[in-house]
Amino acid sequence: MVTRREVVTGGVLGTLAAGGVAEAAAQSGQDAVALQAGLSAINRSLDDLKSSLDESLMPNLSQGLISDVRAAFNIHLKTTGRFPEFLDVGTAVFYAVYDWHVKHMQPIQIIRVSENRMAIQFMFTQLVLRWENVDRYIGTPYDR
């Protein structure tokens, strides 16, 4: 007895059905390649976004006026072997340090020092506000 499968696959309908399956398989393969390429592009974009967010969220001491303060600390550290107690700064530097504390959710310690001046604690040093100097003023670090 002849089964229905032999009739369908052996005759004209069988060749058409086999061709349709091959075309569907080829189309499916192309769709899989396109899907894989799209997913790879999305993955790269997400990695770029993650690295960008990581850079912005990490405490950063190498940009803007903060890097200049750090350079002044470094000079004093190399000459004396310790961090300075005081550093005179202008208003722009004072605000930059304040904004750094806010951005990185660090505790802000602002005090009044001699001559009724304001000072903000940054690392191990008091940054004394000298409003009479230029905004970006960074003085020479000193101890008492």
C-alpha positions in Angstrom: 0.0 0.0 0.0 1.2 3.5 -0.7 1.2 6.0 2.1 0.1 9.5 1.8 3.7 10.7 2.6 5.1 8.8 -0.4 2.4 10.3 -2.7 3.0 13.8 -1.6 6.8 13.7 -1.5 7.1 11.6 -4.7 4.9 13.6 -7.0 4.8 17.1 -8.2 3.5 18.4 -4.9 6.5 16.8 -3.2 9.0 18.8 -5.3 7.0 22.0 -4.6 6.8 21.3 -0.9 10.5 20.6 -0.7 11.3 23.8 -2.6 9.1 25.8 -0.2 10.8 24.3 2.8 14.3 25.1 1.4 13.3 28.7 0.7 11.8 29.0 4.1 15.0 27.6 5.6 17.1 30.0 3.6 14.9 32.9 4.6 15.1 31.8 8.3 18.9 31.7 8.1 19.0 35.2 6.7 16.7 36.4 9.4 18.8 34.8 12.1 22.0 36.5 10.7 20.2 39.9 10.6 18.8 39.4 14.1 22.3 38.4 15.4 23.9 41.5 13.8 21.2 43.7 15.4 21.6 42.2 18.8 25.4 42.6 18.5 24.9 46.3 17.7 22.6 46.7 20.7 25.1 45.0 22.9 27.9 47.3 21.8 25.8 50.3 22.4 24.9 49.1 25.9 28.6 48.5 26.7 29.4 52.0 25.5 26.6 53.4 27.7 27.7 51.4 30.7 31.3 52.6 30.4 30.2 56.2 30.0 28.0 55.9 33.1 30.8 54.3 35.1 33.2 57.1 34.2 30.7 59.8 35.2 29.7 58.1 38.5 33.2 57.3 39.7 35.0 59.9 41.8 37.1 61.8 39.3 40.1 63.9 40.4 41.6 64.4 36.9 39.4 67.0 35.4 38.9 70.7 35.7 40.0 72.8 38.6 40.1 69.7 40.9 43.1 68.4 38.9 45.0 71.7 39.6 44.3 71.4 43.3 45.6 67.9 43.2 48.7 69.0 41.4 49.4 71.6 44.1 48.9 68.9 46.7 51.3 66.6 44.8 54.1 69.2 44.8 53.8 69.8 48.5 53.6 66.0 49.2 56.8 65.4 47.2 58.7 68.1 49.0 57.6 67.6 52.6 56.4 64.0 52.6 52.8 64.8 53.7 49.7 66.7 52.6 49.5 70.4 53.3 47.2 71.7 56.1 46.0 74.7 54.1 45.7 75.9 50.5 44.3 79.3 49.4 41.9 79.2 46.5 39.6 81.5 44.6 35.9 81.3 44.4 35.7 79.2 41.2 37.9 76.5 42.8 36.0 76.7 46.1 32.7 76.1 44.2 34.2 73.3 42.1 35.3 71.5 45.2 31.9 72.0 46.8 30.2 70.7 43.6 32.6 67.7 43.6 31.4 66.8 47.1 27.8 67.1 46.1 28.2 65.1 42.9 30.0 62.3 44.7 27.8 62.4 47.8 30.8 63.1 50.1 30.2 64.9 53.4 30.8 68.6 53.2 32.8 70.2 56.0 32.9 74.0 55.8 34.3 75.9 58.7 35.4 79.5 59.5 39.1 80.0 60.0 41.1 83.1 61.0 40.3 86.5 59.5 36.6 85.3 59.3 37.4 83.3 56.1 35.6 80.1 54.9 37.4 76.9 54.4 36.2 73.6 53.0 37.9 70.3 53.8 39.2 68.5 50.7 41.1 65.3 51.3 43.4 66.2 54.2 43.6 69.9 53.5 41.6 73.0 54.3 40.9 75.0 51.2 40.7 78.6 52.4 38.5 80.9 50.3 40.3 84.0 49.1 37.6 86.0 47.4 39.8 89.0 46.7 41.9 87.0 44.2 40.9 85.9 40.7 38.3 83.1 40.5 40.7 80.4 39.5 43.4 81.3 42.0 45.3 78.4 43.5 47.9 79.5 46.0 51.0 77.7 47.4 50.1 75.0 49.9 51.3 75.7 53.4 51.2 74.5 57.0 50.6 76.5 60.2 
